[in-house]
Amino acid sequence: MQLPDFASICYLASECEVMHNDTMRTTVTLDDDAYEVAMLCARGKGITLGAAISEFVRQGQEARFLEPSPSPRLKRLPNGMLVARARGRVITSEMVKAALEEDDD
């Protein structure tokens, strides 16, 4: 059995990469009301159902980052995660070390 040369392997790999740069297809189950809204949007805009659902997902993702935090004590990070706002003064590791040394005395 003769093995393919390096150039053939590289060509085959580049061809495989091209074959997988297509849109992904999947099956989802939507509630009836969500399906109706998506279909109405798709028909109204003259786009596919998948494109309409993709738009809704992107809009929901953008809205998630724009909504204000539910409490003044929380702030939203750029990735959408809520964290507690800083209150009072910052305690550094040097301050902790100094306090521990005072306890040892």
Beta strands, then each sheet from edge to edge (+ up, - down):
strand 1: 74-76
strand 2: 82-84
sheet 1: 1+ 2-
end
